């Protein structure tokens, strides 16, 4: 009840009497929270772990502190604590208490009714609908928003796309921008990641069924590593976003902000949006906005954030493991004159393929962007360093980031064709980005090189690529063209007055969850916006996942038919 009232409190205008009544109810809810936490330890024989006890002590202290503040027992003696005597702290405390109580519930996923693919899609749909509801609240916008525009914005945030129909900074209130920020965070990591880990953290156990489901969602190799991987994903995400926000804060000019709080919010918003590859910005023209256009340190920080987010959590975890191994087993033994007898295969084949492909795409993309746009969009940058940074940013952002530091509509046609390719490829598997993924593109490239050499299998780094990976890659490529083609066809039917180039750009951007636009999104009809909504959702969860969710999977193939070759070339 308290959480629903918080939503009502934030989303609607109220009379002073109603506002006072809400605060009174919040106080009673926190008192119930204090009693509930105490009774849990008094009545139940099973004691939670030390980490859970620490969290409960912190929550209990926070609740008691806020209650004492509200009844003016300590503010009379300690006036500086009046900063905490605000309604926002009550909202935060109630939200934390809701998460604590909700995580204590026993949540089991029955794979007989919902397989991991269906659960994955359902979680995205649930967040999108809830986000749409929040954005429709009167206090979320200054002048109101239509249902289609709210749905479009919510989908774009949850699917970390960045396409917008209204300006985020001027159209949405502080509450609306906070809603978008939360949707980006939940969409980037996944609501199932949060719910499953916190449930395991507070309950200290999970069913075998849940572990199987989360193993499929997190691409974990072992069932026993599932919650360890979830913990690392959440820790790495928040750590990188925190460091990114601090770096962004110190790269900004104070003259661009009206207050210190605005500068902090800008830093946090763009750090989360950057790492999650969302592309949302509170600036009207993204980083092309005057005052930010030539802030090259800011561009490099945001570029580093969305490149790290686009690598994928398994790749980042594997790289961290490699550096730990390098320091412990390679660097430290040198000073002790110890010989390394065995050098294990630490960087797996996935990491090697993704890192090499990402490096080549960034390098070649920067080079082409620099030469193609040198006398065009890069001409306004006086220094060579500025041109190189802008070219690097322009080559990195099409791979699902969505921020722009140049006028996209002013790019040369050749540059746009390169951006089409980069958008289509996108980020890496199990990342916050979209597209067909770098590994899919790499396997397709290695496949035709292998065929050209007359080989009947794909070999790289003294490893052979599994046939199922090759089949999955070409299925994803085929389905991507199918979805993008259907999207273009429908939008052309609804918007015959627009050019095919601009419509195709929007469709590629939506499917690959990029967020770049040639200025067409806001002028589209509601039908075309709904087409892009479907395209963004399909691009985020992948068409292959949707097919797996719809079709019954065959568990065993205990037979084989005679094999025959089909004429191809």
C-alpha positions in Angstrom: 0.0 0.0 0.0 2.8 2.4 0.8 4.5 1.8 -2.5 1.2 2.5 -4.4 0.8 5.7 -2.4 4.3 6.7 -3.2 3.5 6.4 -6.9 0.3 8.4 -6.3 2.3 11.0 -4.3 4.9 11.4 -7.0 2.6 11.2 -10.0 -0.3 13.5 -9.0 -0.9 16.9 -7.6 -2.3 16.9 -4.1 -3.9 19.3 -1.6 -1.8 20.1 1.6 -4.2 18.0 3.7 -3.7 14.9 1.4 0.1 15.5 1.5 0.1 15.5 5.3 -2.1 12.4 5.4 0.4 10.6 3.1 3.3 11.5 5.4 1.4 10.1 8.4 0.7 6.9 6.6 4.4 6.6 5.6 5.4 7.0 9.2 3.1 4.1 10.2 4.4 2.0 7.4 8.0 2.5 8.6 6.9 1.6 12.2 5.5 -1.6 10.8 8.8 -2.1 9.1 10.7 -1.8 12.3 8.4 -4.2 14.1 8.5 -6.7 11.2 12.3 -6.7 11.1 12.5 -7.2 14.9 9.9 -10.0 14.9 11.7 -11.8 12.1 14.7 -12.4 14.4 12.6 -13.1 17.5 10.0 -15.6 16.2 11.9 -17.5 13.5 14.5 -20.1 14.4 16.5 -19.8 11.2 19.0 -16.9 11.4 19.9 -15.1 8.2 23.6 -14.7 7.2 25.8 -11.9 8.5 25.4 -9.8 5.3 21.6 -9.9 5.6 21.8 -9.0 9.3 24.0 -6.0 8.4 21.5 -4.9 5.8 18.6 -5.3 8.3 20.5 -3.3 10.9 21.1 -0.5 8.4 17.4 -0.5 7.4 16.2 -0.5 11.0 18.6 2.4 11.8 17.4 4.4 8.8 13.7 3.8 9.6 14.1 4.9 13.3 16.2 7.9 12.2 13.5 9.1 9.8 10.7 8.5 12.4 12.6 10.5 15.0 13.2 13.3 12.5 9.5 13.5 11.5 8.4 13.8 15.1 11.0 16.5 15.8 12.8 14.7 18.5 16.3 15.3 17.2 16.0 18.2 14.8 15.6 20.7 17.6 19.0 19.8 18.9 20.8 19.0 15.6 19.6 21.6 13.0 22.0 20.4 10.3 19.9 17.1 10.1 17.0 19.1 8.6 18.4 18.1 5.1 17.2 14.6 5.8 13.7 15.8 7.0 12.3 15.7 3.4 9.7 13.5 1.9 12.1 12.0 -0.7 14.0 10.2 2.1 10.7 8.6 3.2 10.1 7.4 -0.4 13.6 5.9 -0.6 13.1 4.1 2.8 9.8 2.7 1.7 11.2 1.5 -1.6 14.1 -0.2 0.2 11.7 -1.9 2.6 9.6 -3.1 -0.3 12.6 -4.6 -2.0 13.6 -6.2 1.3 10.2 -7.8 1.9 9.6 -8.8 -1.7 13.0 -10.5 -1.8 12.1 -12.6 1.2 9.2 -14.2 -0.8 9.7 -17.6 -2.3 9.7 -17.2 -6.1 9.9 -20.3 -8.2 10.0 -20.4 -12.0 8.2 -23.5 -13.3 9.8 -24.4 -16.6 6.8 -26.5 -17.6 4.7 -23.4 -17.9 7.3 -20.7 -18.9 10.6 -21.6 -20.5 13.5 -19.1 -20.0 12.8 -17.5 -23.4 9.2 -16.8 -22.5 10.1 -15.5 -19.0 12.8 -13.3 -20.5 10.3 -11.7 -23.0 7.6 -11.4 -20.3 9.9 -9.5 -18.0 10.6 -6.9 -20.7 6.9 -6.6 -21.5 6.1 -6.1 -17.8 8.6 -3.4 -17.3 7.5 -1.6 -20.5 3.9 -1.6 -19.5 4.7 -0.4 -16.0 7.0 2.3 -17.4 4.2 3.4 -19.8 1.8 3.7 -16.8 4.3 5.9 -14.8 5.1 8.2 -17.8 1.3 8.8 -18.2 1.0 10.2 -14.7 0.3 13.9 -14.7 3.5 14.8 -12.8 5.8 12.9 -15.2 5.5 15.6 -17.9 4.9 19.3 -18.0 2.0 19.2 -20.6 0.8 15.6 -20.8 1.7 12.8 -23.1 -0.3 10.5 -25.4 -0.5 6.8 -24.8 1.5 5.9 -27.9 4.3 8.4 -27.1 4.5 7.1 -23.5 4.6 3.5 -24.8 7.3 4.5 -27.3 9.4 6.2 -24.7 9.1 3.4 -22.2 10.0 0.8 -24.9 12.9 2.9 -26.0 14.2 3.2 -22.5 13.7 -0.5 -21.5 15.1 -1.8 -24.8 18.0 0.7 -24.3 17.5 2.2 -27.7 17.4 5.9 -27.3 14.9 6.9 -30.1 12.7 9.7 -28.8 9.5 11.3 -29.9 9.8 14.2 -27.4 12.8 15.9 -25.9 13.7 14.2 -22.7 15.2 17.2 -20.9 12.4 19.7 -21.6 9.3 17.6 -21.9 9.6 15.3 -18.9 9.7 16.6 -15.3 12.4 15.5 -12.8 10.1 12.6 -11.8 9.6 11.6 -15.5 13.4 11.7 -16.1 13.9 9.5 -13.0 11.4 7.0 -14.3 13.3 6.9 -17.6 16.6 6.4 -15.8 15.2 3.5 -13.7 13.8 1.9 -16.9 17.1 2.2 -18.6 18.9 0.5 -15.7 16.4 -2.3 -15.4 16.4 -2.8 -19.2 20.1 -2.8 -19.4 20.8 -5.4 -16.8 17.4 -7.1 -16.7 14.7 -7.2 -14.1 15.2 -10.9 -13.7 18.9 -10.4 -12.7 17.8 -8.0 -9.9 14.9 -10.1 -8.7 16.7 -13.4 -8.7 19.9 -12.1 -7.0 18.1 -10.2 -4.2 15.8 -13.1 -3.6 18.8 -15.4 -3.2 20.7 -12.9 -1.1 17.9 -12.4 1.5 16.6 -16.0 1.5 20.0 -17.7 1.2 18.7 -20.4 -1.0 17.1 -21.0 -4.4 15.4 -24.0 -6.1 17.1 -26.1 -8.7 14.5 -24.9 -11.2 15.4 -21.3 -10.6 19.1 -22.0 -11.0 18.5 -23.7 -14.3 16.4 -20.8 -15.6 19.0 -18.2 -14.5 21.8 -20.3 -16.0 20.1 -20.0 -19.4 19.6 -16.3 -19.0 23.1 -15.5 -17.8 24.9 -17.9 -20.1 26.7 -19.4 -17.1 28.6 -22.6 -17.7 27.8 -24.2 -14.3 24.7 -24.2 -12.3 26.6 -23.5 -9.1 28.1 -20.3 -10.6 24.7 -18.7 -11.4 24.3 -16.4 -8.4 28.0 -15.7 -8.2 27.7 -14.5 -11.8 24.6 -12.4 -11.0 26.5 -10.8 -8.1 29.5 -10.0 -10.3 27.2 -8.5 -13.0 25.5 -6.2 -10.5 28.7 -5.2 -8.8 30.6 -4.5 -12.1 27.6 -2.5 -13.4 27.2 -0.2 -10.4 31.0 0.2 -10.0 31.6 1.2 -13.6 28.6 3.5 -13.6 29.8 5.2 -10.3 33.3 5.8 -11.7 31.8 7.0 -15.0 29.5 9.5 -13.2 32.5 10.8 -11.1 34.6 11.3 -14.3 31.7 12.9 -16.2 31.1 15.3 -13.2 34.7 16.6 -13.2 34.7 16.9 -17.0 31.7 19.3 -17.0 31.8 23.1 -16.9 29.8 24.6 -14.0 28.5 27.4 -16.3 26.3 24.9 -18.1 24.2 24.1 -15.1 21.9 26.1 -12.9 22.7 24.2 -9.7 25.0 21.6 -8.2 22.2 19.1 -8.0 21.6 19.4 -11.8 25.2 18.7 -12.5 25.1 15.6 -10.3 21.9 14.3 -11.9 23.4 15.0 -15.4 26.5 12.9 -14.5 24.5 10.0 -13.1 22.0 10.0 -16.0 24.6 10.0 -18.7 26.8 7.5 -17.0 23.9 5.0 -16.7 22.6 5.8 -20.2 26.1 5.4 -21.6 27.0 2.1 -19.9 23.6 0.6 -20.8 24.0 1.8 -24.4 20.7 3.6 -24.1 21.6 6.8 -25.9 19.1 8.9 -23.9 20.3 12.4 -23.0 18.8 15.3 -21.1 20.3 17.6 -23.8 18.0 18.5 -26.7 20.7 17.6 -29.4 22.6 15.0 -27.3 26.3 15.8 -27.2 26.0 18.0 -30.3 24.5 20.6 -28.0 26.4 23.9 -27.9 28.6 23.9 -24.8 29.1 20.1 -24.9 30.0 19.7 -28.6 33.7 20.4 -28.0 34.0 18.8 -24.6 36.3 16.0 -25.8 37.0 14.5 -22.4 33.3 14.0 -21.9 33.0 12.4 -25.3 35.8 9.9 -24.5 34.4 9.0 -21.0 30.9 8.3 -22.5 32.5 6.4 -25.4 34.5 4.2 -22.9 31.3 3.6 -20.9 29.2 2.3 -23.9 32.1 0.3 -25.3 32.5 -1.5 -21.9 28.7 -2.0 -21.7 28.7 -3.3 -25.3 31.4 -5.9 -24.7 29.0 -8.1 -22.7 29.3 -9.2 -19.1 30.8 -12.7 -19.8 33.6 -10.9 -21.8 34.2 -8.3 -19.1 34.3 -11.1 -16.4 36.7 -13.2 -18.5 39.0 -10.2 -19.1 39.0 -9.4 -15.3 39.9 -13.1 -14.6 42.7 -12.8 -17.2 44.3 -9.7 -15.6 44.0 -11.3 -12.2 45.8 -14.4 -13.5 48.4 -12.2 -15.2 49.2 -10.3 -12.0 49.2 -13.3 -9.7 50.8 -16.0 -11.9 52.9 -14.0 -14.4 54.0 -10.7 -12.8 54.4 -11.5 -9.1 56.4 -14.8 -9.6 59.0 -12.9 -11.7 60.3 -11.0 -8.6 60.5 -14.3 -6.7 62.4 -16.1 -9.4 59.7 -18.7 -9.7 59.2 -20.5 -13.0 55.7 -20.8 -14.5 55.3 -24.4 -15.3 51.8 -24.2 -16.9 50.0 -21.4 -18.7 46.3 -22.1 -18.8 43.9 -21.0 -21.5 42.4 -18.1 -19.5 41.0 -15.9 -22.4 38.4 -18.2 -23.9 37.5 -18.3 -27.6 34.4 -16.0 -27.1 36.5 -13.2 -25.6 39.2 -13.5 -28.3 36.7 -13.3 -31.1 34.7 -10.4 -29.5 37.8 -8.3 -28.6 39.4 -8.7 -32.0 36.2 -7.9 -33.9 35.5 -4.9 -31.6 39.0 -3.6 -32.1 38.8 -3.9 -35.9 35.4 -2.3 -36.1 36.4 0.6 -34.0 39.7 1.1 -35.8 38.4 0.8 -39.3 35.3 2.8 -38.5 37.3 5.6 -37.0 39.6 5.7 -40.0 36.8 5.8 -42.5 34.8 8.4 -40.6 37.9 10.6 -40.3 38.6 10.7 -44.0 35.0 10.7 -45.2 33.9 13.5 -42.9 37.1 15.5 -42.7 35.8 18.4 -44.8 32.2 17.9 -43.8 31.0 17.4 -40.2 34.5 17.4 -38.8 35.4 20.8 -40.4 34.1 22.8 -37.4 36.7 21.1 -35.1 39.8 23.3 -35.2 42.3 20.8 -33.7 43.4 17.4 -35.1 42.8 15.9 -31.6 39.2 17.1 -31.8 38.7 15.6 -35.2 40.1 12.3 -34.1 38.0 12.1 -30.9 34.8 13.0 -32.9 35.7 10.4 -35.6 36.2 7.8 -32.9 33.0 8.7 -31.2 31.1 8.7 -34.5 32.4 5.2 -35.3 31.7 3.8 -31.8 28.2 5.2 -31.2 26.4 3.4 -34.2 27.2 0.1 -32.5 24.0 0.6 -30.3 25.1 3.5 -28.2 22.9 6.2 -29.8 24.7 9.4 -28.6 25.7 11.8 -31.4 28.3 14.5 -31.4 27.7 15.5 -35.0 24.6 16.3 -37.0 23.5 12.9 -38.3 21.4 14.4 -41.1 24.5 16.2 -42.5 26.6 13.1 -42.9 27.8 12.1 -46.4 25.9 9.3 -48.0 29.0 7.0 -47.9 29.3 7.6 -44.2 25.7 6.7 -43.7 26.2 3.4 -45.5 29.1 2.7 -43.1 26.8 3.6 -40.2 24.2 1.2 -41.5 26.7 -1.6 -41.4 27.9 -0.7 -37.9 24.3 -0.4 -36.6 23.4 -3.8 -38.1 26.4 -5.5 -36.5 25.9 -3.9 -33.1 27.4 -4.9 -29.8 28.5 -8.2 -28.3 26.4 -11.1 -26.9 25.0 -10.9 -23.3 25.7 -7.1 -23.3 23.5 -4.1 -23.0 23.6 -3.5 -26.7 21.7 -4.9 -29.7 22.3 -5.8 -33.3 23.2 -9.2 -34.7 26.3 -9.1 -32.4 30.0 -9.0 -33.2 30.4 -12.8 -32.7 27.7 -13.5 -35.2 29.3 -11.2 -37.8 32.8 -12.8 -37.0 31.4 -16.4 -37.4 29.8 -15.5 -40.7 33.0 -13.9 -42.0 35.1 -16.9 -40.8 32.6 -19.2 -42.5 32.9 -17.8 -46.0 36.7 -17.6 -45.6 36.7 -21.2 -44.5 34.6 -22.2 -47.6 36.9 -20.2 -49.9 39.9 -22.2 -48.5 38.1 -25.5 -49.1 37.7 -26.4 -45.5 34.6 -28.3 -44.1 34.8 -26.6 -40.7 35.7 -23.3 -39.1 38.9 -23.2 -37.2 40.4 -20.3 -35.2 42.9 -20.0 -32.3 43.4 -23.8 -32.5 39.7 -24.3 -31.8 36.9 -25.5 -34.0 33.6 -23.6 -34.0 30.6 -25.8 -33.1 28.1 -26.3 -35.9 25.2 -25.1 -33.6 27.0 -21.7 -33.3 27.3 -21.4 -37.1 23.6 -22.4 -37.6 22.5 -20.0 -34.9 24.5 -17.1 -36.4 23.0 -17.5 -39.9 19.6 -17.8 -38.4 20.0 -14.5 -36.6 21.3 -12.9 -39.7 18.4 -14.1 -41.8 15.8 -13.1 -39.2 17.4 -9.7 -38.8 16.9 -8.9 -42.5 13.3 -10.3 -42.3 12.4 -8.0 -39.3 14.1 -4.9 -40.6 12.5 -5.5 -44.1 9.1 -5.9 -42.6 9.6 -2.8 -40.5 10.6 -0.7 -43.5 7.7 -2.0 -45.6 5.1 -1.1 -43.0 6.5 2.4 -42.3 6.8 3.1 -46.0 3.1 2.1 -46.3 2.2 4.5 -43.5 4.6 7.3 -44.4 4.8 7.5 -48.2 5.9 11.1 -48.1 9.3 10.3 -46.4 12.4 9.1 -48.3 13.4 5.4 -48.1 16.8 6.4 -46.8 15.4 8.0 -43.7 12.9 5.3 -43.0 15.5 2.5 -43.4 17.8 4.4 -41.1 15.1 4.5 -38.4 14.3 0.8 -38.9 18.0 -0.2 -38.6 18.4 2.0 -35.6 15.3 0.6 -33.9 16.2 -3.1 -34.5 19.8 -2.7 -33.4 18.6 -0.6 -30.4 21.0 2.2 -31.5 18.9 5.3 -31.1 20.5 7.4 -33.9 18.0 9.3 -36.0 17.9 11.5 -39.1 15.2 13.6 -37.4 12.2 11.5 -38.6 11.0 9.8 -35.3 9.0 12.7 -33.8 7.1 13.3 -37.1 6.0 9.7 -37.6 2.3 8.7 -37.3 1.1 6.6 -34.4 1.0 3.5 -36.6 4.6 3.9 -37.6 5.6 4.5 -34.0 3.9 1.3 -33.0 5.9 -0.5 -35.8 9.1 0.9 -34.3 8.0 -0.2 -30.8 7.7 -3.7 -32.0 11.0 -3.5 -33.9 12.8 -2.2 -30.8 11.4 -5.0 -28.6 12.3 -7.7 -31.2 15.7 -6.2 -31.6 16.3 -6.3 -27.8 15.1 -9.8 -27.1 16.1 -11.1 -30.6 13.7 -12.8 -33.1 15.3 -16.2 -32.4 14.4 -15.9 -28.7 10.8 -15.1 -29.7 10.6 -18.2 -32.0 12.0 -20.3 -29.2 9.4 -18.9 -26.9 6.6 -19.6 -29.3 7.6 -23.1 -30.6 7.9 -26.2 -28.5 11.5 -27.3 -28.3 12.4 -30.8 -29.2 14.2 -32.3 -26.2 15.8 -35.4 -27.9 16.6 -36.4 -31.4 17.2 -40.1 -31.2 17.2 -40.6 -35.0 19.0 -39.3 -38.1 17.8 -39.2 -41.7 20.1 -39.8 -44.7 22.2 -36.8 -45.4 22.1 -35.1 -48.8 23.7 -31.9 -50.2 21.6 -29.1 -51.7 22.8 -27.1 -54.7 23.7 -23.6 -53.5 26.1 -22.0 -55.9 
